[in-house]
Amino acid sequence: MDTKIKQISMIAILLIVTMINVAKSQKYSLLSLKGDKIQFQLAKNAKKHVLYIAYSTDTIYVRDVEDVKKVSVINDKFLNIIYGVRAGTGITETRTLIVSGCNNKINQSLNITSLFSDNFLDFNNHVTSTMKVEVKSNYIVVFYLTGNDINNYKIVANLHDKRSSLHNPKANYNNHRITTLKFDRRLNIFYNSHEQISGYYTIWDPKIQKRIKQYIKGYFYVVHLGTYSYYYINNVWCMISDGFYINKYNYKSS
């Protein structure tokens, strides 16, 4: 009897922990790209900082999520998810993930950094307790969707990228740019360029939480937004930095 009571107590504890760590899922009704009524579900595991996005039998897992700032349906067929990213001291980062549904599969139509703010303090240049920001960077992308079906969807992105340095003003800049992203009807993604890449890359795999080495070659869809570029590789949006390092922000269960 004691053993059964202990087992029941353990199950109850696990259920309570699960309820605490995983927020109640939110449901969003929209249309598939074919016009069918569909439903997405979102839930966040606060302890693991993982956001779950589910539709039909498909699920996307997004890691390093600090908070979900806003979720909205745009043009009836896209779910716009804006979430904060866990970052270091003095750094604020927000990403925008746009998903759509078709044939019981989730399309990652776009996944970009929509806000990045960095206040750098150089402790080596100060001898007093009064600290000033040495380098301040602000990167903001605001966009809106135009069109009413897959034949004419476009995203107009308004980009503002600014950097100011106290000790190196020659490196300062303040750029404004408007970019239009087209929609690919085969992959159901937004893009504004293509690029040929080949070579061995070090890839951060968020599913296994490890770096792996892989040879990649192909002609890929790309989104260029100022100093940021995103590559659509193997059905996932990635960033390439330092030449041969690829960072993936999410993964699927299979």
C-alpha positions as CSV (number, residue, x, y, z in Angstrom):
1,M,0.0,0.0,0.0
2,D,2.8,2.4,0.9
3,T,4.5,1.7,-2.5
4,K,1.2,2.5,-4.3
5,I,0.8,5.7,-2.3
6,K,4.4,6.7,-3.2
7,Q,3.8,6.0,-6.9
8,I,0.6,8.1,-6.9
9,S,2.4,10.9,-5.0
10,M,5.2,10.9,-7.5
11,I,2.8,11.0,-10.5
12,A,1.0,13.9,-8.9
13,I,4.3,15.8,-8.3
14,L,5.3,15.2,-12.0
15,L,1.9,16.5,-13.1
16,I,2.3,19.6,-11.0
17,V,5.8,20.3,-12.2
18,T,4.6,19.9,-15.8
19,M,1.7,22.3,-15.3
20,I,4.1,24.9,-13.8
21,N,6.8,24.6,-16.5
22,V,4.5,24.4,-19.5
23,A,2.0,27.2,-19.9
24,K,-1.5,26.5,-21.1
25,S,-1.5,26.3,-24.8
26,Q,-3.1,29.0,-26.9
27,K,-5.1,28.2,-30.0
28,Y,-5.3,30.3,-33.1
29,S,-7.7,29.8,-36.0
30,L,-6.7,30.7,-39.5
31,L,-6.8,29.4,-43.1
32,S,-4.3,27.1,-44.8
33,L,-2.7,28.4,-47.9
34,K,-5.3,26.3,-49.8
35,G,-8.1,28.1,-48.0
36,D,-9.1,25.3,-45.5
37,K,-9.9,26.1,-41.9
38,I,-7.0,25.1,-39.6
39,Q,-5.8,25.7,-36.1
40,F,-2.3,26.3,-34.6
41,Q,-1.5,25.7,-30.9
42,L,1.3,27.5,-29.1
43,A,2.7,26.6,-25.6
44,K,5.9,27.6,-23.8
45,N,8.0,25.6,-21.5
46,A,9.3,28.3,-19.1
47,K,11.9,26.1,-17.5
48,K,13.5,24.9,-20.7
49,H,12.8,28.2,-22.6
50,V,11.2,26.3,-25.5
51,L,8.2,27.4,-27.5
52,Y,6.1,24.7,-29.1
53,I,4.2,25.4,-32.3
54,A,1.8,22.7,-33.4
55,Y,-0.6,22.2,-36.4
56,S,-2.1,18.8,-37.3
57,T,0.6,16.2,-36.7
58,D,3.5,18.7,-37.3
59,T,5.4,20.5,-34.5
60,I,8.1,23.1,-34.4
61,Y,10.4,23.6,-31.3
62,V,11.9,27.0,-30.8
63,R,14.7,27.2,-28.3
64,D,16.1,30.1,-26.1
65,V,12.7,31.9,-25.9
66,E,12.6,34.4,-23.1
67,D,9.0,35.4,-23.6
68,V,6.3,35.6,-26.3
69,K,5.6,39.2,-26.9
70,K,2.8,39.1,-29.5
71,V,1.0,36.5,-31.6
72,S,-1.4,37.6,-34.4
73,V,-3.0,36.3,-37.6
74,I,-2.2,38.3,-40.7
75,N,-4.1,38.2,-43.9
76,D,-6.0,35.2,-42.5
77,K,-3.3,32.7,-43.6
78,F,-0.2,33.5,-41.6
79,L,0.6,33.4,-37.9
80,N,3.0,36.1,-36.8
81,I,4.9,35.2,-33.7
82,I,7.1,37.8,-32.0
83,Y,9.3,36.5,-29.2
84,G,12.2,37.6,-27.0
85,V,15.4,35.8,-27.1
86,R,17.6,35.0,-24.1
87,A,20.7,37.2,-24.5
88,G,23.6,38.6,-22.5
89,T,24.0,41.7,-20.3
90,G,23.1,44.9,-22.2
91,I,21.7,43.0,-25.2
92,T,18.0,42.9,-26.2
93,E,17.0,40.6,-29.1
94,T,13.6,40.0,-30.5
95,R,12.8,37.6,-33.4
96,T,9.8,37.3,-35.7
97,L,8.7,33.9,-36.9
98,I,5.9,33.8,-39.5
99,V,4.4,30.3,-40.1
100,S,1.7,29.1,-42.4
101,G,0.0,25.7,-42.9
102,C,-0.6,23.5,-45.9
103,N,-1.1,19.8,-46.4
104,N,-0.9,19.2,-42.6
105,K,2.6,20.7,-42.5
106,I,4.0,23.8,-40.9
107,N,5.8,26.2,-43.3
108,Q,8.4,28.4,-41.7
109,S,7.6,31.2,-44.1
110,L,10.0,33.7,-42.4
111,N,12.3,33.7,-39.4
112,I,14.3,36.9,-38.7
113,T,15.8,39.1,-36.0
114,S,13.4,42.0,-35.9
115,L,15.1,43.9,-33.1
116,F,18.6,43.9,-31.8
117,S,20.0,46.4,-29.2
118,D,23.4,46.3,-27.7
119,N,25.0,48.7,-25.2
120,F,28.7,47.9,-24.8
121,L,30.6,49.1,-21.8
122,D,34.4,49.0,-22.1
123,F,35.7,48.7,-18.5
124,N,39.3,49.1,-19.5
125,N,38.8,52.7,-20.4
126,H,37.3,53.8,-17.1
127,V,38.9,54.6,-13.8
128,T,35.9,56.0,-12.1
129,S,32.6,54.4,-11.1
130,T,30.7,56.5,-13.7
131,M,30.2,54.3,-16.7
132,K,29.2,55.4,-20.2
133,V,28.1,53.3,-23.1
134,E,31.1,53.0,-25.4
135,V,29.2,51.5,-28.4
136,K,25.5,51.5,-28.9
137,S,23.8,49.5,-31.6
138,N,20.1,49.5,-32.6
139,Y,18.7,47.3,-35.4
140,I,14.9,47.3,-36.1
141,V,12.9,45.8,-38.8
142,V,9.2,46.7,-39.2
143,F,7.2,45.0,-42.0
144,Y,3.8,44.5,-43.4
145,L,2.3,41.9,-45.7
146,T,0.6,42.8,-49.0
147,G,-1.4,40.7,-51.4
148,N,-4.3,38.3,-50.9
149,D,-3.1,35.0,-52.2
150,I,0.0,33.0,-52.9
151,N,0.3,34.5,-56.4
152,N,0.9,38.1,-55.1
153,Y,2.0,37.9,-51.5
154,K,4.8,40.3,-50.6
155,I,6.4,41.6,-47.5
156,V,7.6,45.2,-47.3
157,A,10.4,45.5,-44.7
158,N,11.3,48.9,-43.3
159,L,14.9,48.6,-41.8
160,H,16.6,51.0,-39.5
161,D,20.2,50.1,-38.5
162,K,22.2,52.5,-36.3
163,R,25.6,52.3,-34.6
164,S,27.3,55.0,-32.4
165,S,30.7,54.8,-30.8
166,L,32.2,57.3,-28.4
167,H,35.8,56.5,-29.2
168,N,35.5,55.5,-32.9
169,P,33.0,57.9,-34.5
170,K,34.3,57.1,-38.0
171,A,32.7,53.7,-37.7
172,N,29.3,55.2,-36.9
173,Y,26.4,54.8,-39.3
174,N,22.7,55.4,-39.4
175,N,21.0,53.5,-42.3
176,H,17.4,53.4,-43.4
177,R,16.3,51.0,-46.1
178,I,13.1,49.5,-47.5
179,T,13.2,46.0,-48.9
180,T,10.6,43.9,-50.6
181,L,10.4,40.1,-50.1
182,K,8.8,37.9,-52.7
183,F,6.8,34.7,-52.0
184,D,7.8,31.4,-53.4
185,R,4.7,29.2,-54.0
186,R,6.6,25.9,-54.0
187,L,8.3,26.3,-50.6
188,N,5.8,28.8,-49.2
189,I,8.5,31.2,-47.9
190,F,9.5,34.8,-48.4
191,Y,12.8,35.7,-49.9
192,N,14.6,38.5,-51.8
193,S,17.7,36.6,-53.2
194,H,19.4,33.3,-54.0
195,E,22.9,32.3,-53.3
196,Q,25.2,29.4,-54.2
197,I,27.1,28.0,-51.2
198,S,29.3,24.9,-50.8
199,G,31.7,23.6,-48.2
200,Y,32.0,22.1,-44.8
201,Y,30.0,24.0,-42.2
202,T,29.9,23.9,-38.4
203,I,26.2,23.7,-37.5
204,W,24.6,24.4,-34.2
205,D,21.8,21.8,-33.9
206,P,19.2,23.0,-31.4
207,K,17.6,19.5,-31.2
208,I,20.7,17.8,-29.8
209,Q,22.2,21.0,-28.4
210,K,25.5,20.2,-30.1
211,R,27.7,21.4,-33.0
212,I,28.0,19.1,-35.9
213,K,30.2,19.2,-39.1
214,Q,28.4,18.8,-42.4
215,Y,29.1,19.4,-46.1
216,I,26.5,21.6,-47.7
217,K,26.2,22.5,-51.3
218,G,23.3,24.0,-53.2
219,Y,21.5,27.1,-54.5
220,F,19.5,28.4,-51.6
221,Y,16.8,31.1,-51.0
222,V,18.1,34.0,-49.0
223,V,16.7,37.0,-47.1
224,H,19.1,40.0,-46.9
225,L,18.1,42.7,-44.4
226,G,21.0,45.1,-44.0
227,T,23.8,43.5,-42.1
228,Y,21.7,40.4,-41.4
229,S,21.3,37.5,-43.9
230,Y,19.2,34.4,-43.5
231,Y,19.4,31.2,-45.6
232,Y,16.7,28.6,-46.1
233,I,18.5,25.3,-45.8
234,N,16.8,21.9,-45.4
235,N,13.4,23.6,-44.6
236,V,14.8,25.8,-41.8
237,W,15.9,29.4,-41.8
238,C,19.5,29.7,-40.6
239,M,22.1,32.4,-40.1
240,I,25.7,32.0,-41.4
241,S,28.4,33.8,-39.5
242,D,32.2,33.8,-39.6
243,G,32.1,32.2,-43.0
244,F,31.3,28.7,-42.1
245,Y,29.3,28.6,-38.9
246,I,25.5,28.0,-39.2
247,N,23.1,28.8,-36.4
248,K,19.6,27.1,-36.5
249,Y,17.0,28.5,-34.2
250,N,14.4,25.8,-34.3
251,Y,13.8,22.1,-35.2
252,K,11.0,19.6,-35.9
253,S,10.4,16.4,-33.9
254,S,11.1,14.2,-36.9
